[in-house]
């Protein structure tokens, strides 16, 4: 069977100069992740590294479902409308609010560029309507505000809403969760505490101990209804062993001060006053959660090494079957890639045909206007035509590439969703084999493929006629041939629009198809390496027991390995 490439050792390590117990523990966990090829732990490792190495302060993330009022809450808290709000899904990227004497905003792009803009202009980058599906490739937006002074050294993070019709918004937020510091989970008073909200709380508990529940839009309820909602929420939290979780009612309408003061007094200001202590608590919490996940994997290895030979052989046999049948998963991914690559071109052409006639008519109109203004020799007319057509198509097709980017990349997003389900289902099947043979549960593996959208393709406009004709045209009389030539040039311009639209669709299709192939190969490698890691655990024998027990003992004692 073909051997998959080994997992890259791209796990974080802290600089040795820190020399703290936390950094030593993190380095030890990173080493164990490399040893056992536990890619699922890499996001948590990176989050711990960021928290331990970044400047002092605590990020307070505001999370929740679409239209829970997160942006409105932050605007009200600051006393001014900084973040855009709308009746439709709006926030498209992570937006961070920090204190600074001079008001400004910084847009950080995925390619590393940083653009400084006015705060009023952030809508163009964080608004789903202005930046659909994050086609501008923004990594995050940082807004520096003097109004944040009362909360320093806290910073606030506005996140895209969960469970809207825009799956990419949910993906952005879920991918960011391992980096959360403190958190406010916003739920609307008219839809309090759904199962999805409880699932978010459970997910957050792995990453931070500093959490609170924010019941927004309290003004929609009268006093008895507010009391009823609070009782319901506290009852649900108590049943889920969340009795100590702080709960705050909030409204941005008139009289909002009565809701604002308890939140400040009981949660935000104490957090700001003890930011260093809170930061350390959050870091330790993240490390403890990461350590428990690592211990779960080591327990599987130890169980395989200490249980009866029949149990180990049973698990080894199941995993061997999975290795032998792995080609079926590879074939499924190959068929998926081929299908979506074929649909990418068809979909792109279909969409561009809808704008082709409009582009042709507008170009013809601009050319006729130019022809009427310029009475020149025929060779100059050819140069004028080419210059105008090239300028027009470069402008219009670049705009199409930008505005239609979500459509061009739609097959890639669909492949991403399918890959996520396929690889997670594969992991669940492996976890079932471990549970059946050893009686142990594997930690969940939230596989999320990295989406690599391609750059826009280059544009090209050909010459209107072959070089031989262009040379002969010098000999033609302009007063006889100008109007026939103009008609030919107008037809040629329409053809250039059609040709370049088809080329643009083909180029996008080719680039998206290449990105689909890369995503499928990465998913295949991730599944293969998880299978190899479990096979390695299942192969442990009595000789590995001392090392495994020593690793577990030191991890359970909170000491570096």
Secondary structure, DSSP 8 states (H G I E B T S, - for coil): ---------------GGG--HHHHHHHHHHHHHHHHT-GGGHHHHHHHHHHHHS-S-EEEEEEEBTTSSHHHHHHHHHTS--S---SS--B-S-EEEEE-SS-EEEEEETTS-EEEE-GGGTHHHHBTTTSGGGTT-EEEEEEEEGGGGGGTTEEEEE---BTSS-HHHHHHHHHHGGG--EEEEEEETTS---HHHHHHHHHHHTT-S-EEEEEE-GGGS-HHHHHHHHHHHHHHHHHTT-TT-EEEE--SSTTTHHHHHHHIIIIIHHHHHTHHHHHHHHHHHHHHHHHHHHHHHHHHHHHHHHS-HHHHHHHHHHHHHHHHTHHHHHHHHHHHHHHHHHHHHHHHHHHHHHHHHHHHHHHHHHHHHHHHH----HHHHHHHHHHHHHHHHHHHHHHHHHHTHHHHTHHHHHHHHHHHHHHHHHHHHHHHHHHHHHS------------------------SS-HHHHHHGGGS-HHHHHHHHHHHHHHHHHHHHHHHHHHHHHHHHHHHHHHHHHHHHHHHHHHHHHHHHHHHHHT--GGGHHHHHHHHHHHHTT---
